[in-house]
C-alpha cells in the first residue's frame, strides 16, 4: 500500500456542490454524473499516479471506480467529501463475481477505524512487508500487526492473481540487480517512490521498493 497525498478537489466539483439551494441538493446517488463525476475520477487517478489505492496495480478510468474509504452506508455525510474519495481497481465484477474479488469491491461496506489501514495515512506502508514471491505480509511491529492482518483479509490482497502480478513486477526489477552498486540500488528505490514523466507510479512500486530496501541494501 502506498500513501496517497490528497490534493485540492477539482474546481468544477466544488462549484457544482456550491449550487445547493432550497430546491436542490447535490447527491451522489441522484445527480452526481457527467461532467462532474469523470472530472473527480480523473483527479483521483492523477493524485494516485494511476495505481490502485489498495493493491497498487495500474488503473485507468475504465478499469477503476471511485471508492468511498469510509462507506456511504455508514457515513452518508461524507459521500461527496473529496478527502474520503479514492480510486480503486475494479477487482473483477461485483455481481456475480467470475473470480474472487479484491480491493474496493471486496471491502464493500466494511470499515473499522482501528483495524483498517488507510492509504491516506503517511505511515500506511509500515504495516506491511512483501516477499519475492509476491505475497503481502504483516509487519513485525506489534502495534500494527492486527490492523495489517485484518486489512489484508478484508481487501483480499493475497489472492493468487495479485500475488502473481506482484511477483512478475518484482522479478522484472530484480533480473539484473546483482550488477548494480549500492548507490545505483538506492537511486532505483528513489525512482520507484516517485511518479515518472507521465505522472504515473510503477505498478506495485511499494512492494518493489520494500524488497530493494530491505533485502538488497542491507546485504
DATAKA-V675377 format. One record per pair of residues at least 6 apart in sequence whose C-alpha atoms are under 6 Angstrom apart, sorted by the first residue. I is the first residue (numbers start at 1). GAP is how many residues later the second one is. Records with the same first field share a line. If there is no record, write none. Layout:
I->GAP, GAP
This chain:
1->53, 124
2->123, 204
3->116, 117, 119
4->115, 116
9->73
13->23
17->9
44->42, 43
49->150, 151, 152
50->8, 9, 150
51->6, 7, 8
52->36, 37
53->34, 35
54->49
56->147, 148
57->146, 147
58->145
63->27
64->24, 25, 26
65->22, 23
66->20, 21
67->18, 19, 20, 21
68->16, 17
69->15
71->38
72->7
88->16
91->10, 11
92->9
102->53, 54
103->52
106->49
107->47, 48
115->32
116->31, 35
127->12, 17, 21
128->9, 10, 11
129->7, 8, 9, 10
130->6, 7, 77
133->34
134->29, 32, 33
135->28
138->7, 10, 11
139->6
170->38
189->20
192->13
195->6
